[in-house]
Amino acid sequence: MVLKMSQFGSSLCTRDMGRAAFEIINDVLSGSSDRVVFDFCDVNSVTNSFADEVFGRLVFQHGFDMVRARTHFENVDRFSAVTIRTAMARRESVAALA
C-alpha cells in the first residue's frame, strides 16, 4: 500500500499534524500485514516534531524491527531522511530503556 505523505501537507511541521498522521498510519499498519510505502513526493520539508510524532511513535509502539520490515520510504530528500532516521533512533533508544 502506498501512502502519499503529501495528503498531510507539503510542509510536515507540527506535532498536531504528526498526531493526526500517526492515527491514520498506525491504523493502516495495524489493520493489514501489507508493506506500507511512504511516498514523500510533493513534500517540501519534514520537521523533527512531525517526524517524532509519526515515525518515532511507530518505533516506540511497534519496535524498530517491525517498522523497518513493514515500511519503505520513497522520494524523501536527504534532510528529511536524516530527520526521520534521527526521530526513529531516539525513540528506539527510549524504548530499549523502558
DRENLUM-146435 format. One record per atom (N, C-alpha, C): residue in one letter; y, z, x. Coordinates in steps of 0.2 Angstrom, whole numbers, plus 2048, in hexadecimal, padded with zeros to 3 digits. Layout:
AYZX/...
This chain:
M7FA800804/M800800800/M806800804/V80B7FC803/V8117FB806/V8177FF803/L81A804806/L820807803/L826805807/K82A802803/K8317FF806/K835805806/M83780880C/M83B80D80D/M84280C80A/S84480680A/S84B804808/S84C806800/Q8468077FD/Q84780A7F6/Q84B8107F5/F84B8147FB/F84E81A7FB/F85681A7FE/G857814800/G85E812803/G85E80F809/S86380C80B/S864808812/S86580D818/S868813816/S86981881B/S86681E818/L86082081B/L85C826819/L85F82C81D/C86383081A/C86783581D/C86783C81B/T86583D815/T866844813/T85F848811/R85F84E812/R859852810/R858851808/D85D850804/D85B84F7FD/D8588487FC/M85A8437FF/M85783D7FF/M85083D802/G84F841807/G84884280A/G844846805/R84684B802/R84284E7FD/R83F84A7F8/A8448467F5/A8428417F0/A83D83C7F2/A83E8397F8/A8398357FB/A8338387FC/F83383E7FF/F82D842800/F8288427FA/E82B8447F5/E8278457EE/E82383F7ED/I8278397ED/I8248337EC/I81E8317F1/I8208327F7/I81B8307FC/I8158357FC/N81683B7FB/N8118407FB/N80C83E7F5/D80F83C7F0/D80B83B7EA/D8068357EB/V8098307EF/V80682A7F0/V80082B7F5/L80182F7FA/L7FC8317FF/L7F78357FC/S7F983A7F8/S7F483E7F4/S7F083B7EF/G7F28367EC/G7EF8337E6/G7EB82D7E8/S7EA82B7EF/S7E68257F1/S7E48267F8/S7DF8237F9/S7DC823800/S7DE81D804/D7E2819801/D7E5812804/D7EA81480A/R7EA81080F/R7EF811814/R7F680F811/V7FB813813/V802812811/V80680F817/V809809816/V80D80681B/V815808819/F81880B81D/F81F80C81C/F82380781F/D82680281B/D82A7FD81D/D8317FE81D/F8347FE823/F83B800824/F8407FA824/C83E7F4821/C8427EF821/C8487F081C/D84E7EE81F/D8547F081B/D8577F781B/V8537FB820/V856802821/V85A802827/N860804827/N86480482D/N86480A831/S86281082E/S862816832/S85E81B82F/V85B820833/V857825830/V85982B834/T85C831831/T85E837834/T85883C835/N85A841839/N85584683B/N85384A834/S85884B830/S85784E82A/S85284B825/F853844824/F84F840820/F848840823/A84883F829/A84183E82D/A83D84582C/D84184A82D/D83D85182C/D83B852825/E83F851820/E83D852819/E83784D817/V83784781A/V831843818/V82B84381D/F82C841823/F827840827/F82584782B/G82984B82C/G82885282E/G824856829/R826856823/R82285981E/R81B85681D/L81B85081D/L81484D81C/L80F850822/V812850828/V80E85382D/V80C85A82C/F81185E82A/F810865829/F80B866824/Q80B86281E/Q807863819/Q800860819/H7FF85B81D/H7F985781D/H7F6857824/G7FA858829/G7F7858830/G7F9851833/F7FA852839/F7FC84B83D/F7F784683D/D7F184883E/D7EB84483E/D7EA840838/M7EB843832/M7EB83F82C/M7F083B82B/V7F683D82C/V7FC83982B/V7FC832830/R7F9834836/R7F982E83B/R7F3829838/A7EE82C836/A7E8827834/A7EA82482D/R7EE826829/R7EF823822/R7F6820821/T7FA820827/T80081C826/T80281882C/H80681382B/H80880E830/H81080D82F/F81380C834/F81B80B834/F81C803836/E820800832/E8227F9834/E82A7F9833/N82D7F4837/N8347F2837/N8387F8838/V8367FD83D/V83A80383E/V83E801845/D844802845/D84880284B/D846807850/R848806856/R84680B85B/R84981285A/F84F813858/F852819857/F84F81D852/S84E81984C/S84B81C846/S84381F848/A84081B84C/A83981C84E/A839823852/V83E823856/V83E82A85A/V840830856/T84482F851/T84683484C/T840836848/I83C831846/I836833842/I831836846/R83083484C/R82A837850/R82C83E852/T83383F853/T835846855/T83484B84F/A836849849/A83584D843/A82D84E842/M82984A843/M82284B843/M81F84F848/A82184F84E/A81F853854/A82185A853/R82885B850/R82A86284F/R82686584A/R825862844/R82186583F/R819866841/E817862845/E810862848/E80F86984C/S81486A850/S814870854/S815876850/V81987684B/V81A87C846/V81487D842/A810878840/A80A87983C/A80587C841/A80587A847/A80087D84C/A80188584C/L80788784C/L80888E84C/L807892846/A80688E840/A80589283A/A7FE894839/
